[in-house]
């Protein structure tokens, strides 16, 4: 299983400041500097059906999006969703 954070619409400086106060142990994807990439994080959010932030996307081991949740999640909800995906 992998967990990846995706920042939408903020630059590295803002993300770095956030991570100084709220460290996480997983990688955070950021937009490339303008012109370096055709894909943007806001487009990724739209592709998975996210309509707000935070959005959590649960993808099964075969790469199929199984659930999209908008809003904060408790640890218990996150653990339940992960267990369901891993038991498929």
N, C-alpha and C positions, 0 to 999 in steps of 0.2 A: 504494500500500500504506500502511496505517496501523498503528501500534503504540500500544496503550493499556494502561496498567497499571490493575488494579482491586484496590483494597484491600478486604479482607473483615474486617469486625468491629473495626476500629481507628478511633480518632478522628483528626482533623486534626493534633493535637499530636504524636502518635506517628508519623504518616506524615511530618510535617515533619522530625522528628528523624532518622528513617531517611534521608530524602533529603539531609540535610546531610552525612551520612557516605558515602552512595552515590548521588551525583547521577545522574539519568537525563534524557534529552532528549525524552521523550514524556510526555503528560499522564497523570495518575493520577486515576481515578474514586474518589470516596469516597461513603459513605452521606450522604444529606441529614440535617440535624437532624431528630429525631423528629417525625413528623406532617406533614412537608412533601412526602413522596413515598411512593407505594404500593410502589414497587420498591426492594428492598434488594440490596446487592451479594451477600449470601449466597444470595439467591433466584436471582440471575443465575448464580452458580456452579452451583447445582443444576440450572438449566435447561439448561446446556451439558454436564452430566454430570460435572462435577468432583467428586471425592470427597476431595480433599486439596489442600494448598498446597505449592508453587506449582502451578497448573494453567495450561497454555498451550493456547489454542484457536486453531486455524488455520481461517480462514474465507476461502473463495475469492472472486474478484471479483464473483460473483453473490450473495454473502451466505449461501452454504451452508456450514455447519460441516463441514469435511472431516476434521479430526483433533483429538482432545483428548489431551494428554499431561500426566500428573501427575508432578511431580518436576522437579528442575533440568535445564536443557538446556545442552549445550555450544554454542558459537558455530557449530561445523560442523553440528550437527544442526539448529539453527535455520535456517541458510542453506540447507541441503538442502530442508527443508520449504517454505520460502518460494519457492525456485526451482520446486519441483513445482507449487505453487499458481499461480504466475505463468505457467507454461508451459501451463496447461490452456486 
